[in-house]
Amino acid sequence: MSAEITLGMDSALSSYNKIFQALEAHQDWFANSIPLIASENVPSPAVREAIISDFANRYAEGWAGDRVYAGCTYIDEVELICLDLAKRLFSAEFADVRPVSGVCANLTVYSAFADPGDTMMALAIPNGGHISAARKEFNGTAGLVHGLNVEYFVFDRENWNIDVDKTKEKVRKLESEGKKPKMVMFGGSLFLFPHPVKELSEFFKSEGIVVCYDAAHVSGLIAGKQFQAPLAEGVDAVSLSTHKTLFGPQGGTVLSWDKYAEKIKAGAFPGTSSNHHLHHVAGKAIAFAEFLEFGEEYATRVIENAKTLAGALNDEGLDVLASNLGFTKSHQIAVDVTKYGDGGNLEKDLEKANIIVNRQLIPGDIQAGRHYMHPGGLRLGTSEVTRLGMRKEEMRQIASFLAKIIVKKEDALKVKEEVRHLRNSYQKVHYAFDTGTAAYKYIKIR
Ligand SMILES: *Cc1c(COP(=O)(O)O)cnc(C)c1O
């Protein structure tokens, strides 16, 4: 903490100044850290420029070219370009770039294809599922906000994937109980290997079940053609976040087929938003253009780096999960740290050394009585360090830093200096048309 915070006591000006001090301190910290949070990335200077434009202050309800507000000439131009780029990037017939987040993209899809009281099948959280596809009893979005009953895919923990045959059996059983799913949602937050979409979508469709895919995490890997292609494999709609492996501004998008366009449009507006975030539409358009040009190379490097980091951590003696399967085919790896502490405490120890990771529930945690605050695992992602230009050699260095803290319990301040030294050479984003400004440079326009 850089400033002394005295809530309730400061003058307005003093609070105002402390806010800017914190914003600057944060950027300086991240410029000297190793960011390994799998859901994060760093946008290009071009995306940052777009999101501080005046688009941020406007309204444009409705579809581009058919708005409820005046003043949208240039906003429409940019949104039409954004839609065109999204469709080309994902080979999709239809795209809606208005959802303001991945959760809103999911809600858009739920509203398009299911009614409250219907059943959806998704991945359970301890198997990698996300809270936005979870039950009401956990305050999950699907249950709490859209009233869906959630049933789980049968998950095979040996193979780190959905069990195709047992999932089919489960659907038939649910059907016999009068609880047949209206829709299924593939995808998840701990997402190491492509899901068996091709193997299951024909079955689901023959049962009259709508097939959706949550690509929040892996949208950049899909766009870069290094992961499965869910639309080509038979899904009806894809929801995604634009800021995880896809290095855009924070936001969501839905991809689908023309025959579902009107349902999805209604789900996005007015269903789950009134105004959407127009500056972020501009930022998405820029990130999509960057991805069309540089995405294949980027996604290839991201996955190569994840595999290298996993192998190097394994060599350092850490228990990287899914070792029987080569650790990962995505940007993520999961590490069982129960030999050395727990995910919550180790996350804090690593933060002191400027290594930013997040704790992760892993299979077996719930049975062992561990919970989300102190789970047995850590999840690491290579999207952001790859965006900064790091390659295999740097992954091996990062693995040694992690081992110094987790295994050898070395002094965090000493490791922090080594981290800063490594980061010195990686201050700019790669895989972009304009890379002049440092990635975490604080931009002052006051
Ligand atoms: C991150 C995530 C989301 C939510 O995305 P936001 O953009 O944070 O709202 C949805 N689904 C999955 C699987 C996720 O990992």
Ligand as a Chemical Component Dictionary entry (heavy atoms), coordinates in Angstrom:
data_LIG
# 
_chem_comp.id                   LIG 
_chem_comp.type                 NON-POLYMER 
_chem_comp.pdbx_formal_charge   0 
_chem_comp.three_letter_code    LIG 
# 
loop_
_chem_comp_atom.comp_id 
_chem_comp_atom.atom_id 
_chem_comp_atom.alt_atom_id 
_chem_comp_atom.type_symbol 
_chem_comp_atom.charge 
_chem_comp_atom.model_Cartn_x 
_chem_comp_atom.model_Cartn_y 
_chem_comp_atom.model_Cartn_z 
_chem_comp_atom.pdbx_ordinal 
LIG C1 C1 C 0 -14.310 -15.824 -16.810 1  
LIG C2 C2 C 0 -15.432 -16.717 -17.172 2  
LIG C3 C3 C 0 -16.700 -16.197 -17.407 3  
LIG C4 C4 C 0 -17.062 -14.776 -17.053 4  
LIG O1 O1 O 0 -16.496 -13.864 -17.848 5  
LIG P1 P1 P 0 -16.463 -12.305 -17.423 6  
LIG O2 O2 O 0 -16.007 -11.703 -18.683 7  
LIG O3 O3 O 0 -15.527 -12.236 -16.284 8  
LIG O4 O4 O 0 -17.842 -11.911 -17.036 9  
LIG C5 C5 C 0 -17.686 -17.029 -17.886 10 
LIG N1 N1 N 0 -17.437 -18.326 -18.094 11 
LIG C6 C6 C 0 -16.238 -18.873 -17.863 12 
LIG C7 C7 C 0 -16.036 -20.321 -18.139 13 
LIG C8 C8 C 0 -15.193 -18.096 -17.373 14 
LIG O5 O5 O 0 -14.025 -18.637 -17.106 15 
# 
loop_
_chem_comp_bond.comp_id 
_chem_comp_bond.atom_id_1 
_chem_comp_bond.atom_id_2 
_chem_comp_bond.value_order 
_chem_comp_bond.pdbx_ordinal 
LIG C1 C2 SING 1  
LIG C2 C3 SING 2  
LIG C2 C8 DOUB 3  
LIG C3 C4 SING 4  
LIG C3 C5 DOUB 5  
LIG C4 O1 SING 6  
LIG O1 P1 SING 7  
LIG P1 O2 DOUB 8  
LIG P1 O3 SING 9  
LIG P1 O4 SING 10 
LIG C5 N1 SING 11 
LIG N1 C6 DOUB 12 
LIG C6 C7 SING 13 
LIG C6 C8 SING 14 
LIG C8 O5 SING 15 
# 
